[in-house]
Each structure stands twice: as C-alpha cells, then as structure tokens.
Amino acid sequence: MSLQIGIVGLPNVGKSTLFNALTKTQAAQAANYPFCTIDPNVGIVEVPDKRLVELSKIVNPERVLPAAIEFVDIAGLVKGASEGEGLGNKFLSHIRQVDAIAQVVRIFEDDDIIHVHGKIDPKGDREIIEAELVLADIQTVQKRFDKAKSESKAGDKEKAAYAELVGGLLEHLLNGGLARDFTDDELVLEKLHDLHLLTIKPILYIVNMKEHEIGSFDVTKVRGLLGVSEQTPVVGICAKLEEELIGFTDEEAAEFLGEHGLTEPGLHTLIQEAYKILGLQTYFTAGVQEVRAWTVKVGATAPQAAGVIHTDFEKGFIKAEVVGYEDFVAGKGEAGAKAVGKLRIEGKEYIVKDGDVMHFRFNN
C-alpha cells in the first residue's frame, strides 16, 4: 500500500530540513530563500514500531521489514499561488497527487532566517495556505459546475442531481468552508472523488520550534496560536534537532534527546499521527524467514489484509489464523498462544485489529 504525505508550508518554515530528518538524508535543499525546492523530493520512510522488536526476539527471523510511508517535500507556497504566484500552479498540482497534507508552521523567532512575510504569525501563515487551497478548489469546482449545469438542461434527473450537488459544494467553498467539512456521506464523497480536491485531504500541522522550546511543547497553547480546534492533530517538532540525529546510534540519540527533555524523536509522533489521519493500522506476519509489518485501512477485512501481501491471497482466501500481539508475546510465539486458546481461525468477515499477527490460508 503506497501512501504519500505531502509536506507543505510557506517558504523558509523548515520543510526541507524536516524532510531531510525524516529520510535521514541531505536530499532536500534547505536554503534561506524562497523556492529553493522546486521539484518535489520523495522519500520512503520506515514506520517506527517497537512491536517489531519484540516479535523478532521471539521468532528470531532472517530479516525484519517495517511498514513504510512516503513523504513528499513540496516547495513553499505563497499568497497568490492559486493564481500562479511563485510557481504556485505547479506546486498545487504536486499537492493534488498526495493522500494527506502535513503543513509545517514556524513559531520560532530567528533574525537570521527570513520569514517570507517579515513576521512570525502562525495563524496567519496557516490561513494563507488554507486560503490558496480553497481558491484552487473553487476554480476546479466552478468549472465542473458550469459543465454539469449545462449537461443537466436536457432533463436527465441524475445529471440534474449531480449539478445540484456540485453547486452546493461550490457555495460551501465560496463561504470559506473546506471540502472535507462538506459531508460525511461516503456515497456523496465517491461522486466528488474525481475532482481531486485539495481541501478534502486529511491534514495535520507540524509546528517547527527551537531546540530550547521543544521540551515544553504545549499542544493546547499551540492550537490556540494556530486558531484550530482541539480535535486538530498538531505535532511539535524541532526540525533542526531532528536533522542532527542523523547518524547517531540509538544510545547517542537517547542521550541527546534526554538533554532536550524528550523521550523519543518527534518524527515518531509525526509518523504515528500521519497513520491516524489516513485511517491506517498495522498487522504483522511472523515466521522464521521474516517478521514484517503490513499497512491496512482501519476496518479492513481479513481478505483485504491478505491482498496487501498479494492479490492472489485475497482472491483465493480461505481463512486466517490470528493471534493478538499481546497474546503472541505472552505465549512467546504462535505455539504458546495456541496452547492457551489464543489462536483464532477467522473467515472472510473478520475485521482486522491493529497488532494482529496473521497467517493466511488460500487457494492457488
């Protein structure tokens, strides 16, 4: 399952530094001027999961394969991007291709790092990006509405209903609403899917802070600075600190983080939050050849989970042998879990749970 998170924000807020830290590279340019990143950088990032370590201790496999997620470093947007300012149209097209958006917002003061608007204003910065995405969506929906309205004149009830739906969405956007807040009806969302709207994508905010600030990160206070609701996912990061961790051993990293009042890298929290906004979870396969983490949507059935490994597994699915992660660890493996009745045989209707250790039976 290939999923992409697009890292967006105004120029010089720390997007490329964050991307370098995520991918443990120096792939993205991180310079003190706007548009130093023009073409998006794409990096595949391992999803940190301590459960893999515990499973590996029990199974002792030949290899361990974590799940992965792709991050895309998209160049800085500016006010007027929807009208083409700052190569805006090109950048907006890059955002259109990702599954979710992570907006980096700078809250630290630093005279040596230019702010594109000359002052630190987290709420204003968020609103500029949001407004440009809304304006781009308005352009897209207006074109579709004009076409749909024209096509509905022939008296086709289905086309008339679609024109009314798109017209309602257009009014919602013109009133400052986001596409993701227009409706929760999955059938309606499916009808709008081919519009590839920017503001329908799930979003989280990454607040870039100074090293001395990150240890006292207060999410409630920061949500206030951003002007977002208490349900909005917000992650505090010091991109510079995270980049400095590149090349550290686990022991060195733990000591370095401890000096800043942290117990784990902020990137771990970021990736976990990215999973949440995409509605993802992890299941495992555990054998002597490999212990592996697999990514599936929350609510996926056993056959759908099998299909992540190979489409033939889903087509020929017979059953799944399932042990919960905690039961697998407590039983020191599948045999021990089975001995105490914790191994279950599940069929096609089974809904996969996060942490399930699964073995599939299927017809070739």
BELHU-V691555 format. One record per backbone hydrogen bond with DSSP energy under -0.5 kcal/mol. CO is the residue of the C=O (numbers start at 1). NH is the residue of the N-H. If there is no record, write none. Layout:
# BELHU-V691555
<<CO:NH> <CO:NH>>
This chain:
# BELHU-V691555
<<1:3> <3:70> <4:6> <4:99> <4:100> <5:7> <5:72> <6:8> <6:102> <7:74> <8:104> <9:77> <10:13> <11:116> <14:18> <15:19> <16:20> <17:21> <18:22> <19:23> <20:24> <20:25> <31:33> <33:36> <36:38> <41:73> <43:45> <43:71> <45:69> <46:48> <49:52> <49:53> <50:54> <51:55> <52:56> <53:57> <54:58> <55:59> <56:60> <63:291> <64:66> <65:293> <67:47> <69:45> <70:5> <71:43> <71:73> <72:7> <72:74> <73:41> <77:11> <78:81> <80:83> <80:85> <81:84> <84:87> <85:88> <87:90> <87:91> <88:92> <89:93> <90:94> <91:95> <92:96> <93:97> <94:97> <95:98> <99:202> <100:6> <101:103> <101:204> <102:8> <102:104> <103:206> <105:208> <110:113> <112:114> <115:118> <119:121> <121:125> <122:126> <123:127> <124:128> <125:129> <126:130> <127:131> <128:132> <129:133> <130:134> <131:135> <132:136> <133:137> <134:138> <135:139> <136:140> <137:141> <138:142> <139:143> <140:144> <141:145> <142:146> <143:147> <144:148> <145:149> <146:150> <147:151> <148:152> <150:153> <151:154> <152:155> <156:160> <157:161> <158:162> <159:163> <160:164> <161:165> <162:166> <163:167> <164:168> <165:169> <166:170> <167:171> <168:172> <169:173> <170:174> <171:175> <172:177> <173:176> <178:181> <179:182> <179:183> <184:186> <185:189> <186:190> <187:191> <188:192> <189:193> <190:193> <192:195> <193:196> <198:201> <199:180> <202:101> <204:103> <205:207> <205:235> <206:105> <206:208> <207:209> <207:237> <208:107> <208:108> <210:213> <210:214> <211:215> <213:216> <214:217> <217:219> <218:222> <219:223> <220:224> <221:225> <222:226> <223:227> <223:228> <225:123> <229:232> <233:205> <235:207> <237:209> <237:239> <238:242> <239:243> <240:244> <241:245> <242:245> <243:246> <245:248> <249:253> <250:254> <251:255> <252:256> <253:257> <254:258> <255:259> <256:260> <257:260> <257:262> <258:261> <265:268> <265:269> <266:270> <267:271> <268:272> <269:273> <270:274> <271:275> <272:276> <273:277> <274:278> <275:280> <276:279> <279:298> <281:296> <282:355> <283:294> <284:358> <285:292> <288:62> <289:63> <290:287> <291:65> <292:285> <294:283> <296:281> <297:300> <300:352> <301:305> <302:306> <303:307> <304:308> <305:308> <305:309> <306:309> <306:310> <310:313> <310:314> <311:315> <312:316> <314:317> <316:363> <319:361> <320:322> <320:346> <321:359> <322:344> <323:357> <324:328> <325:329> <326:330> <327:331> <328:333> <329:332> <333:337> <334:338> <335:339> <336:340> <337:342> <338:341> <342:344> <344:322> <344:346> <346:320> <347:350> <350:302> <350:352> <352:299> <353:356> <356:284> <356:358> <357:323> <359:321> <361:318> <361:319>>
